[in-house]
Amino acid sequence: MLQNIDTLARDAKSWPFEQARNLLAHVLKKRLSDAERNAAKLLIDAGKTDEALATFEALQRPVVLETGYGPSGLPHMGTFGEVARTTMVRNAFRALTGDHWQTRLIAFSDDMDGLRKVPEGIPNPEMLREDLHKPLTVVRDPFGTHDSFGAHNNARLRAFLDSFGFEYEFLSSTEQYKAGRFDEVLLRLLERFDAIQAIMLPTLGEERRATYSPFLPISPITGQVLQVPTLERNVEKGTIVFDDPAGGRTEVPVTGGHVKLQWKPDWAMRWTALDVDYEMSGKDLIESVRESGKICRALGGTPPEGFNFELFLDIEGKKISKSKGNGLTMEEWLRYGTPESLSWYMFQSPKSAKSLHFNVIPRAIDDYLAFIEAYKTQEPAKRIDNAVWAIHAGAPPEHTSPVSFALLLNLVGVANASDKAQLWAYFAKYLPDATPENEPLLDQLMDRALNYYVDFVKPTKSYRLPDDKEKAALLDLAARLKALPADTTDGELIQGEVYAVGKEHAFEPLRGWFGALYEVLLGASQGPRFGSFAAIYGLPQTIQLIEDGASGKLAS
């Protein structure tokens, strides 16, 4: 699905394709001379990326995209967002280049960092306190399932990414340092130590400047990651000298995992050593990206193409903070919404701050379903900019759910359903051939609707009495529906009667009539398409609901 659409990809307006085109321009500039770049671009623009790759050896290396993870905690919403969005750019790049150019997505775990504090809610906190400041891959696993705390959280990260079907290559900082993958660049940093300091020191406070070193040696005695000044450098030997609080003046090589770097030099070193072409980050890291880019250039590398996304806000419009716990966790979203709805939410306006709380989930689910339906009838140029193209790498499902999440929420409430069996019973007439096996998404949405209704909708239900005009209209609607066959499941036919009543009783605008239906009959300010709801709920039950609302029974 990513081949033979490069012409569409060149003109696509959605942000993943804008980023893909930026990435392509970046890689061509990074790897080719001006003359070569112009020739390669002509070939690629003509849909001959395979020919460009065969012609220019420098283009035969994979394009590398990276995401980062700090394994002192479990994967979270930000982790998902970064990998999901980077994957969208990766797939757009593949489409732009006819899927001829190999790409790699590295999920990098910064697991050589020292454990700075004991996370809340972790078992065996005393054991972790004993291991403070040691690399996360040395800190003992408080869960008792892996060789280290870092290994435990890395496993959780990989299981997390695998559960969403992401394609990625996992790299451990500890393994890369110890295997010598970074040695060449670490020795170069030792050689250019003063240039790195000239970049970093002006960004630090006076006290930190006095002791700062880009190298964090690991104590041969305690195993702790030390933040200590570098007293001497021996470029020929590839070593540094520092004062170890546990053993006095100590000399260690900067290679082989005996030191790690402070995070901004570390970021720059990774970009250089791994030849990273693309990495996005939050808006709060703009200055850090700039400083790491300078260090990358000082090390002889080229900073990757970047993209700064906005951060999420809580229900009060405040910045979400892991320490404050005012955000929405992955587990919470997946209790009430589907993975696809979360991907849809991540796709939308990444450069705009968006609220991330429970209230956004129902709308995200139904918007995702609506975009799937729109995709079916769109021309190719529109399809490629549809969010579901990015979410499903150009192959969105042909069938999703026959009803909206909003309708399910109202059906749960009106039917007072407590399990899926009751909901499926209501669908028996409306969709007689539907089963959990052939309507798996509908079955999943039923689970989510039951959870969401109990936790959020039910506590806020507020029915009101109809006024005289609304009461007359409700009784008229009940009479019209009684004139239909009792087994009617034609939602459009029922909806036509609803419209007719609204017009007959002169509701201007007509949405005032539908608002009255929702507030009087459903106890909510908005609701699903009423005809579809009635078709599933059943005509006799809907008539009884209308009569109860008209009499004031629901509001009592």
ZAMI-715449 format. One record per residue (C-alpha): residue number from 1; x, y, z. Coordinates in steps of 0.1 Angstrom, whole numbers, plus 5000, padded with zeros to 4 digits. Example, Ala and Ser with C-alpha at 12.3 -4.5 7.8 and 13.67 -1.06 7.14 Angstrom:
! ZAMI-715449
n / xx / yy / zz
1 / 5123 / 4955 / 5078 .
2 / 5137 / 4989 / 5071 .
***
This chain:
! ZAMI-715449
n / xx / yy / zz
1 / 5000 / 5000 / 5000 .
2 / 5030 / 5023 / 5002 .
3 / 5042 / 5018 / 4967 .
4 / 5032 / 5036 / 4935 .
5 / 5017 / 5066 / 4953 .
6 / 5048 / 5088 / 4954 .
7 / 5031 / 5114 / 4932 .
8 / 5003 / 5117 / 4957 .
9 / 5028 / 5119 / 4986 .
10 / 5047 / 5148 / 4970 .
11 / 5015 / 5169 / 4971 .
12 / 4999 / 5156 / 5003 .
13 / 4992 / 5183 / 5028 .
14 / 4990 / 5165 / 5062 .
15 / 5019 / 5170 / 5086 .
16 / 5034 / 5135 / 5083 .
17 / 5040 / 5141 / 5046 .
18 / 5054 / 5176 / 5053 .
19 / 5078 / 5160 / 5077 .
20 / 5087 / 5132 / 5052 .
21 / 5095 / 5158 / 5025 .
22 / 5117 / 5177 / 5051 .
23 / 5134 / 5144 / 5060 .
24 / 5141 / 5136 / 5024 .
25 / 5156 / 5171 / 5018 .
26 / 5177 / 5167 / 5049 .
27 / 5191 / 5133 / 5039 .
28 / 5200 / 5144 / 5004 .
29 / 5218 / 5175 / 5017 .
30 / 5235 / 5155 / 5044 .
31 / 5248 / 5128 / 5021 .
32 / 5254 / 5143 / 4987 .
33 / 5271 / 5172 / 4970 .
34 / 5250 / 5200 / 4955 .
35 / 5253 / 5186 / 4920 .
36 / 5246 / 5150 / 4932 .
37 / 5216 / 5163 / 4953 .
38 / 5200 / 5180 / 4923 .
39 / 5204 / 5149 / 4902 .
40 / 5190 / 5126 / 4929 .
41 / 5161 / 5149 / 4935 .
42 / 5152 / 5149 / 4898 .
43 / 5151 / 5111 / 4898 .
44 / 5131 / 5108 / 4930 .
45 / 5106 / 5135 / 4918 .
46 / 5102 / 5114 / 4887 .
47 / 5092 / 5084 / 4907 .
48 / 5127 / 5067 / 4902 .
49 / 5139 / 5065 / 4938 .
50 / 5153 / 5030 / 4930 .
51 / 5174 / 5045 / 4903 .
52 / 5186 / 5072 / 4926 .
53 / 5197 / 5047 / 4952 .
54 / 5215 / 5026 / 4926 .
55 / 5233 / 5057 / 4913 .
56 / 5245 / 5072 / 4945 .
57 / 5262 / 5049 / 4970 .
58 / 5257 / 5073 / 4999 .
59 / 5219 / 5069 / 4996 .
60 / 5221 / 5031 / 5000 .
61 / 5224 / 5034 / 5038 .
62 / 5190 / 5032 / 5056 .
63 / 5173 / 5063 / 5068 .
64 / 5174 / 5063 / 5106 .
65 / 5146 / 5076 / 5128 .
66 / 5149 / 5075 / 5166 .
67 / 5127 / 5078 / 5196 .
68 / 5140 / 5079 / 5232 .
69 / 5128 / 5063 / 5264 .
70 / 5139 / 5069 / 5300 .
71 / 5134 / 5035 / 5318 .
72 / 5132 / 5049 / 5353 .
73 / 5095 / 5045 / 5349 .
74 / 5070 / 5026 / 5329 .
75 / 5060 / 5035 / 5293 .
76 / 5033 / 5062 / 5293 .
77 / 5012 / 5083 / 5270 .
78 / 5042 / 5104 / 5258 .
79 / 5060 / 5072 / 5249 .
80 / 5031 / 5061 / 5227 .
81 / 5027 / 5095 / 5212 .
82 / 5063 / 5098 / 5201 .
83 / 5066 / 5063 / 5186 .
84 / 5032 / 5066 / 5169 .
85 / 5039 / 5100 / 5154 .
86 / 5074 / 5090 / 5143 .
87 / 5059 / 5059 / 5127 .
88 / 5035 / 5081 / 5108 .
89 / 5064 / 5101 / 5094 .
90 / 5083 / 5069 / 5086 .
91 / 5054 / 5055 / 5065 .
92 / 5049 / 5088 / 5048 .
93 / 5086 / 5088 / 5038 .
94 / 5083 / 5052 / 5025 .
95 / 5053 / 5064 / 5004 .
96 / 5072 / 5094 / 4992 .
97 / 5101 / 5073 / 4980 .
98 / 5081 / 5044 / 4965 .
99 / 5090 / 5022 / 4994 .
100 / 5124 / 5016 / 4978 .
101 / 5145 / 5032 / 5005 .
102 / 5151 / 5011 / 5037 .
103 / 5143 / 5028 / 5069 .
104 / 5150 / 5020 / 5106 .
105 / 5131 / 5031 / 5136 .
106 / 5152 / 5029 / 5167 .
107 / 5136 / 5029 / 5201 .
108 / 5165 / 5039 / 5223 .
109 / 5164 / 5032 / 5260 .
110 / 5187 / 5055 / 5281 .
111 / 5191 / 5027 / 5307 .
112 / 5226 / 5035 / 5317 .
113 / 5214 / 5066 / 5336 .
114 / 5218 / 5065 / 5374 .
115 / 5187 / 5060 / 5394 .
116 / 5181 / 5094 / 5409 .
117 / 5151 / 5087 / 5432 .
118 / 5129 / 5058 / 5441 .
119 / 5097 / 5059 / 5420 .
120 / 5064 / 5060 / 5439 .
121 / 5043 / 5028 / 5441 .
122 / 5072 / 5005 / 5435 .
123 / 5076 / 4973 / 5456 .
124 / 5108 / 4969 / 5478 .
125 / 5116 / 5006 / 5479 .
126 / 5143 / 5000 / 5505 .
127 / 5162 / 4978 / 5480 .
128 / 5160 / 5006 / 5455 .
129 / 5173 / 5031 / 5480 .
130 / 5204 / 5010 / 5485 .
131 / 5210 / 5011 / 5447 .
132 / 5205 / 5048 / 5442 .
133 / 5228 / 5064 / 5416 .
134 / 5238 / 5031 / 5401 .
135 / 5229 / 5026 / 5364 .
136 / 5194 / 5014 / 5359 .
137 / 5207 / 4982 / 5344 .
138 / 5226 / 4975 / 5376 .
139 / 5198 / 4985 / 5400 .
140 / 5181 / 4953 / 5413 .
141 / 5147 / 4946 / 5400 .
142 / 5121 / 4953 / 5428 .
143 / 5096 / 4932 / 5409 .
144 / 5119 / 4901 / 5409 .
145 / 5113 / 4893 / 5373 .
146 / 5144 / 4905 / 5355 .
147 / 5182 / 4909 / 5361 .
148 / 5177 / 4947 / 5368 .
149 / 5152 / 4974 / 5372 .
150 / 5163 / 4988 / 5338 .
151 / 5158 / 4953 / 5322 .
152 / 5123 / 4951 / 5337 .
153 / 5112 / 4984 / 5324 .
154 / 5128 / 4977 / 5290 .
155 / 5108 / 4945 / 5288 .
156 / 5077 / 4965 / 5296 .
157 / 5085 / 4990 / 5269 .
158 / 5090 / 4963 / 5243 .
159 / 5058 / 4945 / 5253 .
160 / 5040 / 4979 / 5252 .
161 / 5052 / 4987 / 5217 .
162 / 5046 / 4952 / 5204 .
163 / 5010 / 4953 / 5217 .
164 / 5003 / 4982 / 5193 .
165 / 5021 / 4965 / 5164 .
166 / 5049 / 4991 / 5160 .
167 / 5079 / 4981 / 5139 .
168 / 5111 / 4991 / 5156 .
169 / 5146 / 4982 / 5166 .
170 / 5153 / 4983 / 5203 .
171 / 5187 / 4996 / 5215 .
172 / 5199 / 4996 / 5251 .
173 / 5223 / 5024 / 5261 .
174 / 5242 / 5001 / 5284 .
175 / 5247 / 4975 / 5257 .
176 / 5258 / 5001 / 5232 .
177 / 5283 / 5017 / 5255 .
178 / 5297 / 4983 / 5267 .
179 / 5299 / 4969 / 5232 .
180 / 5320 / 4998 / 5220 .
181 / 5294 / 5011 / 5196 .
182 / 5300 / 5046 / 5209 .
183 / 5338 / 5044 / 5215 .
184 / 5349 / 5063 / 5184 .
185 / 5327 / 5093 / 5191 .
186 / 5335 / 5092 / 5228 .
187 / 5372 / 5094 / 5220 .
188 / 5364 / 5123 / 5196 .
189 / 5345 / 5141 / 5224 .
190 / 5375 / 5136 / 5247 .
191 / 5397 / 5152 / 5221 .
192 / 5372 / 5181 / 5216 .
193 / 5364 / 5184 / 5253 .
194 / 5370 / 5222 / 5254 .
195 / 5347 / 5228 / 5224 .
196 / 5319 / 5209 / 5241 .
197 / 5324 / 5228 / 5274 .
198 / 5323 / 5260 / 5255 .
199 / 5288 / 5250 / 5243 .
200 / 5275 / 5237 / 5276 .
201 / 5289 / 5260 / 5303 .
202 / 5271 / 5292 / 5292 .
203 / 5238 / 5273 / 5296 .
204 / 5245 / 5264 / 5332 .
205 / 5242 / 5282 / 5365 .
206 / 5274 / 5294 / 5382 .
207 / 5276 / 5266 / 5408 .
208 / 5271 / 5239 / 5381 .
209 / 5296 / 5255 / 5358 .
210 / 5323 / 5250 / 5384 .
211 / 5320 / 5212 / 5384 .
212 / 5304 / 5203 / 5351 .
213 / 5319 / 5177 / 5329 .
214 / 5302 / 5160 / 5299 .
215 / 5316 / 5127 / 5312 .
216 / 5299 / 5109 / 5341 .
217 / 5324 / 5082 / 5352 .
218 / 5311 / 5050 / 5368 .
219 / 5329 / 5044 / 5401 .
220 / 5350 / 5012 / 5400 .
221 / 5343 / 5008 / 5437 .
222 / 5306 / 5016 / 5443 .
223 / 5293 / 5012 / 5407 .
224 / 5275 / 5046 / 5410 .
225 / 5273 / 5071 / 5381 .
226 / 5292 / 5101 / 5394 .
227 / 5286 / 5137 / 5387 .
228 / 5322 / 5149 / 5394 .
229 / 5346 / 5173 / 5377 .
230 / 5371 / 5159 / 5351 .
231 / 5405 / 5167 / 5367 .
232 / 5427 / 5155 / 5339 .
233 / 5423 / 5143 / 5303 .
234 / 5447 / 5120 / 5285 .
235 / 5437 / 5120 / 5248 .
236 / 5465 / 5096 / 5238 .
237 / 5454 / 5070 / 5264 .
238 / 5417 / 5077 / 5260 .
239 / 5412 / 5083 / 5297 .
240 / 5400 / 5108 / 5323 .
241 / 5410 / 5114 / 5359 .
242 / 5385 / 5123 / 5386 .
243 / 5381 / 5122 / 5423 .
244 / 5360 / 5092 / 5434 .
245 / 5344 / 5099 / 5468 .
246 / 5348 / 5062 / 5476 .
247 / 5385 / 5058 / 5465 .
248 / 5402 / 5091 / 5458 .
249 / 5419 / 5100 / 5425 .
250 / 5409 / 5075 / 5398 .
251 / 5416 / 5071 / 5361 .
252 / 5393 / 5053 / 5338 .
253 / 5390 / 5050 / 5300 .
254 / 5361 / 5068 / 5284 .
255 / 5354 / 5038 / 5262 .
256 / 5339 / 5004 / 5269 .
257 / 5311 / 5015 / 5293 .
258 / 5334 / 5030 / 5320 .
259 / 5316 / 5064 / 5316 .
260 / 5284 / 5077 / 5302 .
261 / 5277 / 5112 / 5291 .
262 / 5255 / 5139 / 5305 .
263 / 5222 / 5138 / 5287 .
264 / 5226 / 5166 / 5261 .
265 / 5261 / 5155 / 5251 .
266 / 5248 / 5119 / 5252 .
267 / 5219 / 5128 / 5228 .
268 / 5244 / 5145 / 5204 .
269 / 5268 / 5116 / 5206 .
270 / 5240 / 5091 / 5197 .
271 / 5229 / 5112 / 5168 .
272 / 5265 / 5111 / 5156 .
273 / 5273 / 5075 / 5163 .
274 / 5240 / 5060 / 5151 .
275 / 5238 / 5084 / 5121 .
276 / 5203 / 5095 / 5131 .
277 / 5184 / 5113 / 5104 .
278 / 5151 / 5122 / 5123 .
279 / 5140 / 5126 / 5159 .
280 / 5110 / 5146 / 5172 .
281 / 5106 / 5159 / 5207 .
282 / 5084 / 5180 / 5229 .
283 / 5082 / 5218 / 5228 .
284 / 5098 / 5219 / 5262 .
285 / 5131 / 5205 / 5247 .
286 / 5136 / 5231 / 5220 .
287 / 5166 / 5246 / 5238 .
288 / 5180 / 5212 / 5245 .
289 / 5177 / 5202 / 5209 .
290 / 5195 / 5234 / 5199 .
291 / 5224 / 5227 / 5223 .
292 / 5227 / 5191 / 5214 .
293 / 5227 / 5201 / 5177 .
294 / 5257 / 5223 / 5184 .
295 / 5275 / 5195 / 5202 .
296 / 5267 / 5171 / 5173 .
297 / 5283 / 5194 / 5149 .
298 / 5314 / 5198 / 5171 .
299 / 5317 / 5160 / 5171 .
300 / 5317 / 5160 / 5133 .
301 / 5281 / 5149 / 5129 .
302 / 5249 / 5164 / 5114 .
303 / 5220 / 5169 / 5137 .
304 / 5188 / 5151 / 5126 .
305 / 5158 / 5167 / 5111 .
306 / 5135 / 5175 / 5139 .
307 / 5099 / 5183 / 5148 .
308 / 5087 / 5199 / 5181 .
309 / 5053 / 5188 / 5192 .
310 / 5031 / 5206 / 5218 .
311 / 5025 / 5191 / 5252 .
312 / 4992 / 5179 / 5265 .
313 / 4971 / 5198 / 5290 .
314 / 4948 / 5185 / 5318 .
315 / 4911 / 5192 / 5321 .
316 / 4920 / 5226 / 5338 .
317 / 4943 / 5236 / 5310 .
318 / 4975 / 5230 / 5330 .
319 / 5006 / 5212 / 5317 .
320 / 5005 / 5175 / 5324 .
321 / 5031 / 5163 / 5348 .
322 / 5041 / 5127 / 5357 .
323 / 5050 / 5138 / 5392 .
324 / 5017 / 5155 / 5397 .
325 / 4997 / 5126 / 5383 .
326 / 4973 / 5150 / 5365 .
327 / 4975 / 5132 / 5332 .
328 / 4957 / 5103 / 5316 .
329 / 4975 / 5070 / 5316 .
330 / 4976 / 5045 / 5288 .
331 / 4957 / 5020 / 5309 .
332 / 4930 / 5045 / 5315 .
333 / 4926 / 5054 / 5278 .
334 / 4924 / 5017 / 5269 .
335 / 4898 / 5011 / 5295 .
336 / 4875 / 5035 / 5278 .
337 / 4888 / 5038 / 5242 .
338 / 4905 / 5018 / 5215 .
339 / 4941 / 5019 / 5204 .
340 / 4930 / 5033 / 5171 .
341 / 4912 / 5062 / 5187 .
342 / 4943 / 5071 / 5206 .
343 / 4964 / 5071 / 5174 .
344 / 4937 / 5093 / 5158 .
345 / 4941 / 5117 / 5188 .
346 / 4978 / 5117 / 5184 .
347 / 4976 / 5125 / 5147 .
348 / 4955 / 5156 / 5152 .
349 / 4973 / 5190 / 5153 .
350 / 5006 / 5179 / 5170 .
351 / 5018 / 5215 / 5171 .
352 / 4987 / 5226 / 5191 .
353 / 4983 / 5221 / 5228 .
354 / 4954 / 5197 / 5234 .
355 / 4935 / 5186 / 5265 .
356 / 4941 / 5150 / 5274 .
357 / 4915 / 5138 / 5298 .
358 / 4886 / 5114 / 5300 .
359 / 4861 / 5137 / 5282 .
360 / 4880 / 5136 / 5249 .
361 / 4878 / 5098 / 5245 .
362 / 4842 / 5093 / 5232 .
363 / 4847 / 5120 / 5206 .
364 / 4880 / 5105 / 5195 .
365 / 4864 / 5071 / 5190 .
366 / 4835 / 5085 / 5169 .
367 / 4857 / 5108 / 5149 .
368 / 4880 / 5079 / 5141 .
369 / 4850 / 5059 / 5129 .
370 / 4837 / 5088 / 5109 .
371 / 4871 / 5092 / 5092 .
372 / 4871 / 5055 / 5082 .
373 / 4836 / 5060 / 5066 .
374 / 4848 / 5091 / 5048 .
375 / 4879 / 5073 / 5035 .
376 / 4857 / 5048 / 5016 .
377 / 4844 / 5074 / 4992 .
378 / 4873 / 5098 / 4990 .
379 / 4894 / 5102 / 4959 .
380 / 4931 / 5091 / 4963 .
381 / 4944 / 5127 / 4968 .
382 / 4920 / 5131 / 4997 .
383 / 4926 / 5096 / 5012 .
384 / 4963 / 5101 / 5016 .
385 / 4957 / 5131 / 5039 .
386 / 4930 / 5113 / 5059 .
387 / 4942 / 5106 / 5094 .
388 / 4933 / 5069 / 5090 .
389 / 4958 / 5066 / 5062 .
390 / 4986 / 5076 / 5086 .
391 / 4972 / 5054 / 5114 .
392 / 4970 / 5023 / 5093 .
393 / 5000 / 5028 / 5069 .
394 / 4978 / 5033 / 5039 .
395 / 4956 / 5002 / 5046 .
396 / 4927 / 5012 / 5069 .
397 / 4901 / 4986 / 5077 .
398 / 4872 / 4983 / 5053 .
399 / 4847 / 4977 / 5081 .
400 / 4847 / 4991 / 5117 .
401 / 4816 / 4994 / 5138 .
402 / 4780 / 4997 / 5125 .
403 / 4771 / 5021 / 5152 .
404 / 4787 / 5050 / 5170 .
405 / 4802 / 5050 / 5205 .
406 / 4778 / 5078 / 5215 .
407 / 4748 / 5056 / 5206 .
408 / 4763 / 5027 / 5226 .
409 / 4767 / 5050 / 5256 .
410 / 4731 / 5060 / 5255 .
411 / 4719 / 5025 / 5249 .
412 / 4738 / 5013 / 5280 .
413 / 4721 / 5040 / 5300 .
414 / 4685 / 5037 / 5288 .
415 / 4686 / 4999 / 5288 .
416 / 4703 / 4999 / 5322 .
417 / 4727 / 4973 / 5308 .
418 / 4754 / 4959 / 5330 .
419 / 4770 / 4935 / 5306 .
420 / 4776 / 4929 / 5268 .
421 / 4750 / 4901 / 5267 .
422 / 4722 / 4926 / 5273 .
423 / 4736 / 4949 / 5246 .
424 / 4739 / 4921 / 5221 .
425 / 4703 / 4911 / 5228 .
426 / 4692 / 4946 / 5217 .
427 / 4712 / 4942 / 5185 .
428 / 4695 / 4909 / 5177 .
429 / 4668 / 4924 / 5156 .
430 / 4687 / 4954 / 5142 .
431 / 4717 / 4933 / 5131 .
432 / 4705 / 4897 / 5132 .
433 / 4736 / 4883 / 5117 .
434 / 4760 / 4903 / 5140 .
435 / 4781 / 4883 / 5165 .
436 / 4811 / 4892 / 5186 .
437 / 4832 / 4871 / 5161 .
438 / 4821 / 4890 / 5129 .
439 / 4818 / 4924 / 5146 .
440 / 4849 / 4924 / 5168 .
441 / 4852 / 4962 / 5170 .
442 / 4816 / 4966 / 5181 .
443 / 4822 / 4940 / 5207 .
444 / 4852 / 4959 / 5220 .
445 / 4833 / 4992 / 5220 .
446 / 4806 / 4976 / 5241 .
447 / 4832 / 4969 / 5268 .
448 / 4845 / 5004 / 5266 .
449 / 4809 / 5019 / 5267 .
450 / 4800 / 4999 / 5298 .
451 / 4831 / 5011 / 5315 .
452 / 4828 / 5047 / 5305 .
453 / 4791 / 5049 / 5313 .
454 / 4795 / 5036 / 5348 .
455 / 4825 / 5057 / 5356 .
456 / 4816 / 5090 / 5339 .
457 / 4781 / 5093 / 5324 .
458 / 4759 / 5077 / 5350 .
459 / 4771 / 5100 / 5378 .
460 / 4763 / 5131 / 5357 .
461 / 4729 / 5121 / 5343 .
462 / 4703 / 5149 / 5348 .
463 / 4668 / 5145 / 5333 .
464 / 4645 / 5175 / 5331 .
465 / 4608 / 5180 / 5327 .
466 / 4595 / 5189 / 5292 .
467 / 4578 / 5223 / 5288 .
468 / 4542 / 5223 / 5272 .
469 / 4555 / 5226 / 5237 .
470 / 4580 / 5198 / 5241 .
471 / 4554 / 5175 / 5259 .
472 / 4530 / 5179 / 5230 .
473 / 4557 / 5171 / 5205 .
474 / 4568 / 5140 / 5225 .
475 / 4532 / 5127 / 5226 .
476 / 4529 / 5133 / 5188 .
477 / 4561 / 5114 / 5182 .
478 / 4549 / 5085 / 5203 .
479 / 4517 / 5084 / 5184 .
480 / 4535 / 5084 / 5150 .
481 / 4558 / 5056 / 5161 .
482 / 4528 / 5036 / 5173 .
483 / 4515 / 5037 / 5137 .
484 / 4547 / 5020 / 5125 .
485 / 4550 / 4982 / 5126 .
486 / 4563 / 4972 / 5161 .
487 / 4593 / 4953 / 5146 .
488 / 4605 / 4983 / 5126 .
489 / 4643 / 4985 / 5125 .
490 / 4647 / 5011 / 5098 .
491 / 4665 / 5039 / 5115 .
492 / 4660 / 5063 / 5086 .
493 / 4623 / 5058 / 5087 .
494 / 4621 / 5065 / 5124 .
495 / 4644 / 5095 / 5120 .
496 / 4621 / 5109 / 5093 .
497 / 4592 / 5109 / 5118 .
498 / 4614 / 5126 / 5144 .
499 / 4622 / 5154 / 5118 .
500 / 4585 / 5157 / 5108 .
501 / 4575 / 5162 / 5144 .
502 / 4601 / 5189 / 5150 .
503 / 4589 / 5208 / 5120 .
504 / 4552 / 5203 / 5127 .
505 / 4557 / 5218 / 5162 .
506 / 4578 / 5247 / 5148 .
507 / 4611 / 5241 / 5166 .
508 / 4634 / 5269 / 5153 .
509 / 4662 / 5260 / 5151 .
510 / 4654 / 5223 / 5147 .
511 / 4684 / 5213 / 5169 .
512 / 4663 / 5227 / 5199 .
513 / 4639 / 5197 / 5193 .
514 / 4668 / 5172 / 5193 .
515 / 4682 / 5189 / 5224 .
516 / 4649 / 5184 / 5241 .
517 / 4649 / 5147 / 5232 .
518 / 4684 / 5142 / 5247 .
519 / 4677 / 5162 / 5279 .
520 / 4642 / 5148 / 5286 .
521 / 4647 / 5112 / 5275 .
522 / 4685 / 5105 / 5279 .
523 / 4695 / 5129 / 5307 .
524 / 4723 / 5144 / 5286 .
525 / 4729 / 5176 / 5266 .
526 / 4737 / 5156 / 5234 .
527 / 4732 / 5122 / 5220 .
528 / 4732 / 5098 / 5190 .
529 / 4711 / 5099 / 5159 .
530 / 4678 / 5092 / 5175 .
531 / 4664 / 5070 / 5147 .
532 / 4694 / 5047 / 5149 .
533 / 4691 / 5046 / 5187 .
534 / 4654 / 5037 / 5185 .
535 / 4659 / 5010 / 5159 .
536 / 4684 / 4992 / 5181 .
537 / 4666 / 4999 / 5214 .
538 / 4633 / 4986 / 5199 .
539 / 4603 / 5006 / 5188 .
540 / 4580 / 4995 / 5217 .
541 / 4607 / 5003 / 5243 .
542 / 4614 / 5037 / 5226 .
543 / 4577 / 5046 / 5226 .
544 / 4575 / 5038 / 5264 .
545 / 4606 / 5059 / 5270 .
546 / 4590 / 5088 / 5251 .
547 / 4558 / 5085 / 5271 .
548 / 4577 / 5083 / 5304 .
549 / 4596 / 5114 / 5294 .
550 / 4565 / 5133 / 5285 .
551 / 4548 / 5124 / 5317 .
552 / 4578 / 5136 / 5338 .
553 / 4584 / 5101 / 5351 .
554 / 4621 / 5101 / 5340 .
555 / 4628 / 5134 / 5358 .
556 / 4612 / 5123 / 5391 .
***
